[in-house]
Amino acid sequence: MFHIIDDEAVLRALIKALVGKTGHDALCFESGDQYLEHLESAGFEQPIAILTDVTMPGINGYDLTVEIRKVLPFQKIVLITGYADEKHNRFAASQLCYSVSKPFRADQIIALLTALTSCEAAHQEHGDSPGYFPQCKFGIDHDCPFHASNK
């Protein structure tokens, strides 16, 4: 299961369809505020990863990531943005599994979803300690807490 947070219905539907191509389900949310309500609900199930837009009404993707980290410190989170700048790059390096710039290609998202799924499987194999997927090409360029080169 993946969680997708984006205020644009077309992008939510596109990413959900790409998640489906990898054989997984996705829950979609139209705002970070809506997601935080879900995060605190009794029916919350932790996803493999959260993919969230940066620029949304209400809480933005950066602040949402910080709030999620308070509850789920090792949650895999991917920010999707059309406005990557130096501030974004510094934040991404410190808090995220990966950052995707718009426009993105479908094969890029599918490869990322596959890597995140493999990382989660490796993480589950290691029990309580953070696992990693050593062949992940996405964790090399930032401080991924799951990546082998950062151990």
Sequence and secondary structure as in RCSB ss.txt:
>XXXX:A:sequence
MFHIIDDEAVLRALIKALVGKTGHDALCFESGDQYLEHLESAGFEQPIAILTDVTMPGINGYDLTVEIRKVLPFQ
KIVLITGYADEKHNRFAASQLCYSVSKPFRADQIIALLTALTSCEAAHQEHGDSPGYFPQCKFGIDHDCPFHASN
K
>XXXX:A:secstr
 EEEE S HHHHHHHHHHHHHTT  EEEESSHHHHHHHHTSTT    SEEEEESS SSS HHHHHHHHHHH TT 
 EEEEES   HHHHHHHHHH SEEEESS  HHHHHHHHHHHHHHHHHHHHTTTS    TT SSSTTTT TT GGG
 
